[in-house]
């Protein structure tokens, strides 16, 4: 098929419409490429380590003013941000498709998540509650108070280039924090557009918002390290691979800084004998192939009871062979491209390793797209494994689903929990005992555990997180706001002449 969309030209049109200054994406030194076509679509300016220090300094000054703005008033800024996102949903969603390779519904869905977290945070701005605590001392009252934390650094990954920022930013802003965002080097344009949208909301909000309340740092690894190491950054919320988390965590611990780490997930699902196989098939296919397997909640391991294996897996194999793969800007294909050549090579390496372990591979080959030799479209791979070994124990950020049999339910739980990295999980069963066992303390060890739905799709309101290898980051909803604030316990003595303690006295004359 001949391409009908000039990706570079459309990128420029969208950035203009979203209010991004042309110099920001035409005069820089760092090339930005679209996975849709593989072509360069922009050149963005990058920040140095020195720039990072300056940006954090001004953000810290902004924090000192913003923390004194009443929380419900801070919520008004986030409400305006939600309005701006609604007005620009189509354009920003399209830009996500261009820069991250997502199909249209997923690009728009990501912006909808941004809108949803704004709605959540607006209500939250009037609900930053502390407890009144019973005290053992007569004539005293004890309570907890929540205060703004400081500068919040946000490091996001390419696979959710704007939603992850919003999960953190909306909560941090109502909590009274200033924010500094370091996006993935692979998705700087959506960051520029999102920041421009927030700047318009701030302009509408008025002078209660201090200058430099939100800052954007586009740069490489050195820029991220400078942000992580800066002593004025009270919290780093980082999303990415477990490798990245192992590097960020110790650096923050060295200076006793707070962290929220949302890392990769080698997520699994269990299909039990009683499962509704039609329901399971749809959920498995969507969870494993959606976003070309480039979600932190992608289903990567499937543990199927031997009694239903020969019924389910052939149907799953057929789905893999027939799913449409193609350009998300020009077709209604369900699977778009991998983000780049490195992702394709990692996928092929994993498939070769699986074959060496005795795996039988369906799919996995590159799909040709006319005129797009530097783009990497692949057919999702279904790999039937004799056991859980080799590459099955490692996360590959690509559409690979490893399938294995089980006979005993306890063995299935053990297989499920046997990998180090895991964010989300699911079980397909109509047996109440199996479902409840999976959700119990002895069941899934992941932060998200679902019954009869797939692993992907975190909903605003339930705090997203729980990557088990790190102890779990929490963003997005529930009580996640506490991660962006500090707690103080206050005791008030309203007594007159009560002794300090039984049998204790001294002369104060």
N, C-alpha and C positions, 0 to 999 in steps of 0.2 A: 504493500500500500504506500502510495506517495504521500509524504507529509504535507499537510495543509496549514499547519500552524508554525509561524516563525517564532520560536520560543524566546529568542533574545528580544525581539521587538515587543512581544506581549509582556515580557518581564518589565521592560521599561514603561510600558503603558500602565501596568498595575502599580508600579512604584510611584509613578507620577500621581495617579489617582489616590493613592494612600498617603500622599503628602511627604514622601521621602525626598530630600534634596538630592539633585542629580550628582553633585560632587561626591556624595557619600558612597555612590556605587559605580562611578565612572572614573574617578581620579585616584583610586587607591592602588595598592601593590599586590593585594591578595586576590587571586582569581577565584571566582565562584562558578561552579558548573552545575548544570541541570542533569539529574540522572535520567530524565525523560529522553534526552537527545545526546547526552554526553558532551555537549558543547559548552564553551565558556559563555556565561551570560552577564557577567559583571566583574568589576574590579573594585574591591572595597578597601577603605583605609583601615589600618590596623593600629592597635594601641601597644605601646612599649611597656616595660616594667615601670619606667619612670612615670608614664601616663597613668598607670594603674594606681600608684601611690597618690598622685594628685587627685584622681577621681574619688578614691576612698576618702581622702581628706575633706573634700567638699560635701560628700555624702554624709560624713560624720557630723559636719556642721548643720546640715539639713535635718538630721535626726534630732539634734538638740532642740530644734524649734518644733518639729512635727510631733514629738512626744507630748507636748503640752497642748496640742489641739484635742478637744474632746473626742472620744472614740466615735460617737454617733456622727459627728461632723466629718471625721475621717472616712466613715462609711459612705458619705455623700460623694466623695471622690471616686470610690469604687463603683457606685451606682452610675456615675457619668461615664466611667470607663466601659461599663456594660452597654450603655446606650451607644457609644462610639463603635463598639464591636458589632452590635446589631446592624448599625448603618453600613459597616464595611465588611460584613460577613462573606459575601460572594467574592469580593476582590481578594481578601486575605486567604480565604479557602483555596482559591485558584492559585495563588502564589505558593501556598503550601504544596499543592500538587506539582507545580513546576520545580520547586527547589528540593522537595523530599521524595518526589515520585509517587505520591499517594493518589489513589483513584479519587474521583470527584467527591463521592459521598464521605470518604474518610477525611479529606481536606476540610470539607464543610463541618463534619462532625467534630473535628478538633477545635474549630472556632466556637462551635456550640458549647463545648466543654468550658471554654474561657468565659462565655456568657453565663453559664450555670454557676461557676465558682464565684463570679461577681455577685450574682443574686444571693448565694449562700453567705458571702462575706458581709454584704450589706446588713442582713439580719443579725449576723454575728456581732457587728459593731455595737449592738445594744445588749449583748449577752456575754460579755467578758467577765463572768461571775467568779467571785471568790467565796470561800466558805466561812461561816461563823463557827468557831471551834470551841467546844466545851473546855473550860479551864478548871484546874484543881484549886486555884487561888480565889478566895472570897473577894468580892468587890473588884473583880477584874473582868475584862472582856478580851477575847482573843479572836483574831480573824486573819484571813489571807487576802492579799491584794496582788493583782497582776499588773506589772508595769512593762512598757516597751523595752525591747532588748538592746537595739542598736542597729548598726549597719548589717544588712542581710545580703550575703553574696549568693547569687543563683548561677549555677553552672548546669546548662542543659545539653541534651544530646540531639542528634539529627533526626531521630525517628519520631519524636513529638516536639517539633521545633518551637511551637508557641504555647501549647496547652500546659506543659510542665512549668514554664515561666509563670503563667497565670495562676496555677495552683499555689505557688509560693508568693507571688507578688500581691495577690488580692488579700491573703491572710496577713502578710507582713505589713501592708499599708494600713489595714484597720487596727492592727496591733500597735501601730505607732512607730514602725521602723522605716528607715530609708532602704533603698534597694540598689544593688549593683549587679548587672546581668552580664555574664560571659557566655554567649551562645556557642554552639558547635561551629567549628571552622567550615563545616559543610553546609550550614544553613544560616549565613549572616543576613541574607536579604529579608527573610521573614522577621528576623529580630529588628532590623531597621524599621520595617513597616509597623510592627507592633509597638515599638518605642514611639514612633510618630503618632500613633493612635492615642497612646497614654498622654503624650504631651498636649494633644488637643483637649483631652479631658481635664488635665491640670489647668490649662488656660481658661476653660469654662468655669472651673472650680473657684478660681480667684486667689487673692493674696494670702489666704490661710495656708496655702501650700508653699513651703519655702523653695527657693531655687535649688536645683540639683537633687531634688527628692528621689528621682529615678535616674540612674546612669547606665550607659551601655558600653561595654568593653569588647570590641571585636579583636581577636588576636589568636595566637597559637598557644602551645602548651606553656611557654614561659609567662604569658599573660595570666593564664589560669593559676600558675604556681604563685605568682606575685599576689594575686587576690587571696589565695588560701593562706599565705604566710603573713598577710598584713595584720598587725595587732589590733587595728581599729575595726576589723570585721568580726562581729560577735558570733555570727552563725554562717556556715557554708551549707547550702542545700545543693547537693551534687547528684546528677542523674547520669548514669553511664554504665560502663562495664565493671565487673568485679575487680579487674586489674586496676582500673582507675581508682576504685574505692580503696584498694590496699595502699595506694600511694597517697591519696588525700587524707585518709583517716589518721595515720601516724603524724603527718605534718600538723594537723589540727590538734591532736592530742599533745604534741610537744609544747604548744602554747596554751593548752587547756581551753581551747575554743569549742564551741558547740557544733555538732554536725547533724544533718539529715541526709542519709545516703540511700538513694533509690538505685539499686544496681541491677545487673542482668539477672534473668530468671530462666533456669533450665526446667520449665514448668511441665507438669505431668497430669494426665487424666487416667482414671480407672473406669473400665466398662465391665459391669457386673452381669451375672447371668440373667437377672430380672430387668435389665435396662430396656427402655423404649429405644430400639435401635434406629428408628427414623429420626427421633429427636437427637440422639447421640451423633448420628452421621452428620446432620446439619451443623451442630455445634462444633464438632471436631474439625470439619472442613473449614469453617469460618475461622476458628481459633488458630489453626495451623497455617493456613495459606494467606489470611488477611494481612495487608500491608507487606506482602512478599516476605512474610516471616520475620519482619524487622520490628517487632514489638517486644517490650520487656515482659509482656504477658502472653506471648505466643505459646501455643501448645507445641512442645517439642518431643515429648515422650508419651506414648499411649500404651497402657497396660491392660490387656484384654483377657477376660476369662476364656479358657480353652473351649468351653461349651458354645460360645457365640463367635469365636474367632473366625471360623470358616464361613460364617454368614456375614459378618460385618466387614472384614478386611477386603474381600473382593469388591464390595460396593464402594468402599473407600478408594480402592485402587482405580475403579472406573471414574470416580469423581476427579481424581488427580489427573487422569489421562484426558479428561474432557474440559477441565476448567480453562476459561479464556485468559490468555496472557497478552498484554499489549499496552500501547501508549494511552495513558490515562487522560490525556488532553484531547484525543481524537477518537477514542473508541469507548465502548461500554464494558471493556475487559474488567474482570474481577481481580486480576493480579497485575500490578505494575512492575516497574524495574527495581533491581537492587540499587543501592545508593551509588556504588562505584565498582571499579575493577577489583579492588582489594576484597570486597565482600564476595564477589563471584569466585575469586581464587580460594578464599577460605571455605566456601561451600564445596568446591570441587575436591579440596584436600580432605574435608570431612567425609565426603562420599567414598573416596578411595580408601580411607581408613576403615570405614564401615564394611566395605567389601572384603578387606583383609581380615575382618573379624567374623566373616561368614554372612554378612548382610546381603539381602536381595533388594536391589534398588529399582524402583519404578520412577521414571522422570529424572529431573536434575540437569537436563541438557540446556544449553543456551538456545534461546529463541531469536531468530533473525528478525530485525526490524529495518525495513528499507530506509537507507540513508542515515542509519544510526549505528555505525560501526563502533563507536566509542560508548554506546549505552549497553547496559547489561541486563537484558531480560532473560529469565530462566523459567523453565517449567518446574513447579514445586516437586519435591522428591519425597516419596514414601519408601521407607526403608524397613523391611521386615528383618528383625534381628533374632538370632538364636538365644541371646542373653543380653543383659544390660552391662555392656563393657565398652572399652575404647572410647570412641567419639560420643557415645550416648551419655557419658558422664560429664561431658564438656558442652558448654553452650556455643553454638555457631549461629551467628545472627543472619540467618537465611531460612528459606522455606523448606526445612527438612523435618519430617516427622518420623521418629523411630518407633516401631511397633513391636511389642513383645507379649508373650503369653504368660498367664499365671493360672494356678489351680486352687491355691489356698488364699483366703482373703488377707490373713495376717502377712503372708509373703508379699502380697500386692502392696500393702501399706509400707512394708520394709523397703521394697523396691522404690516406691514413690519417694520415700524420705532419704534414700541412699546418696543423693547428690548434694553437693555443698551449696550450690546457688539455687534458690527457688523463691519466686515472688507470689505466684498464683497457682491454684490447683483446682481440680474438679473430679467429681465422681458421678457416674450415671448408673442409677439403681432405683428400683421401686420398693426395695426392702428397707423399711424404716430403721432396722437395727444397723444395717451397713451404712446408711446415711449418717446416722447419729454417731457411729463409731468413727467415721471419717472426720466429723466436725469436733470430736472430743480431743482432750489433751493427748491422748495416745494415737490420734489419727494424723491428718495432714499437719506438717510442721511449717506450712507457709502462712503468710499474713492474710492471704485471700484464699478461702476454701468454699467452693461452690458445689451445689447439688443440682444435677440435671440442667446445668448451663455450662458453657465453655469457660476457659481460663481468661479470655480477653474481655475487656469492657468494664473498667472501674467506673463507678457512678459517683457523682458529686454528692457528698453527705456522709458517705462511709469513707473514713480516712484511708487513702490509698497508701499501701506500704506493707512492710513486714518482710523485707528481704532477709531470709533466715541466716545467711552467713554473717551479716553485720549486726544482727540484733534488731534490724528493721528501722527504716526511715518512715515517717508518716507525714503525708501532705494531703491537701485537698479538702478534708471535711472532718466530721466528728469532733474530737477534742484536739485535733492537730494544731489548733491555734496556740496551744500552750508551748509548743516548740519555738514559737517566735516571740515569746515574752519571758520575763523573769518573775518569779514568785517571791513575795515578801510576807512574812508572818508578823503581824502587829499585835501588841498587847497594850491595852489601856487600863491604867489603874484609876478607878473612880472612888476608891475607899477613902476613909478619913484617917484613922489611927490604928490600923491593923498591924499585928506583929509581922516581921519578915518571915519567920518560920517558928515552929513549935520549939520553945526553949531558947530562942536566940534573941538577944537584945543588946543594945549598946547606948552609951550616953551621947546625945547629939547637941548638948548644951555647950 
